Amino acid sequence: MFHFLKSLFRTEKNILPEEDTMKKYLFVGLGNIGEKYSETRHNIGFKILDALATAENFSFETAKLGDIGTLKIKGRSILCLKPSTYMNLSGKALKYWMDKENIPLDNVLVITDDINLTFGTLRLKAKGSDGGHNGLKDVQKVLGTSQYHRFRFGVGSDFGKGRQIEYVLGEWNEDEIKALPERLDRSVALLRSYVFAGPKNTMNEFNGT
């Protein structure tokens, strides 16, 4: 009875106002919070959403389980989330905001680093394995499916045996730093296309570029 009464008086409102759920999108950039992680390869999900915020002139605010920002693209509303749960518990934040805003799984896009792709290579996929990525492992565990869109940004694999964690938690090298601005612009273009043109057309245009 207590929980029922509490639900009646709940004042929490949705951030995305649209009633049409198919016009709602959730972009989740994976990463770790804290200054020491901000320029690491593992945080490219955060970095891509920051680039989108700059391009579309919106800002992030701290909210439950992460920093959130919103934007509109041609009548479609997008909630951008940078989870504060750290990489290994990314699914918790994703599921909370997906449910709260009533966003369909088909309109959820997870943005992550990928050591199996050369630096700067972009790849959008509609499903797939976690590829050993702890953030994707948790997302799949929480959602109970691997059938969700993910945008993989290649960070390369220039590391010795047993040094994968050190590599992804390491900072960009000089060549990568020089190339990142153009790669981030291309990533923002992919995100816009995902909303404008849909996943299949976006894959055809951007995958492998």
HELIX and SHEET records of a PDB file:
HELIX    1   1 PHE A    2  LEU A    8  1                                   7    
HELIX    2   2 THR A   21  LYS A   23  5                                   3    
HELIX    3   3 GLU A   35  TYR A   37  5                                   3    
HELIX    4   4 ARG A   41  ASN A   43  5                                   3    
HELIX    5   5 ILE A   44  GLU A   56  1                                  13    
HELIX    6   6 MET A   87  LEU A   89  5                                   3    
HELIX    7   7 SER A   90  LYS A  100  1                                  11    
HELIX    8   8 LEU A  105  ASN A  107  5                                   3    
HELIX    9   9 ASN A  134  LEU A  143  1                                  10    
HELIX   10  10 GLN A  164  VAL A  168  1                                   5    
HELIX   11  11 GLU A  174  PHE A  196  1                                  23    
HELIX   12  12 PRO A  199  PHE A  206  1                                   8    
SHEET    1   A 7 GLU A  61  ALA A  63  0                                        
SHEET    2   A 7 GLY A  66  ILE A  73 -1                                        
SHEET    3   A 7 ARG A  76  PRO A  83 -1                                        
SHEET    4   A 7 LYS A  24  GLY A  29  1                                        
SHEET    5   A 7 VAL A 108  ASP A 114  1                                        
SHEET    6   A 7 HIS A 149  GLY A 154  1                                        
SHEET    7   A 7 LEU A 122  LYS A 125 -1                                        
END                                                                             
